[in-house]
Amino acid sequence: MTAYTEVEGKTLRTAVFGAMVLVSTADPGSVDEESHAGVRAMTLLPDDLRAVIAAAPPTLPEGSASDVEAGVLAALKEAVRIIDAHDPREVPVFRGAVTEMVRSVAGADGEVAASEKEMVARVVEALA
């Protein structure tokens, strides 16, 4: 199991939960359905990453909606660098899992609004 520092864990939590929040708030819908969809998709993460992400409550960047978005997208980029430094083989798994999470959140209510599609695209771009 890969050991992550507390700072790295915080970044990973901000990235994963923040990405789901960005998509969920892009087009307000059924928050309950969207939350459940995102949590179900978290099972796609490797066990060590899932454990780090579940180890403490997530925190989101503070400020305006654009500040939060910028902070979460930066956390996603940093999360990829952190994982790559620990185990490069987990990077594509992480990217795939987070992509599936945000797509699941976007489609949880049976429709995907244009604003959700745009936010999913920004999240996926940050993971690249």
Secondary structure, DSSP 8 states (H G I E B T S, - for coil): -----HHHHHHHHHHHHHHHHHHHHHS---HHHHHHHHHHHGGGS-HHHHHHHHTS------SSHHHHHHHHHHHHHHHHHHHHHH-GGGHHHHHHHHHHHHHHHHTTTS---HHHHHHHHHHHHHH-
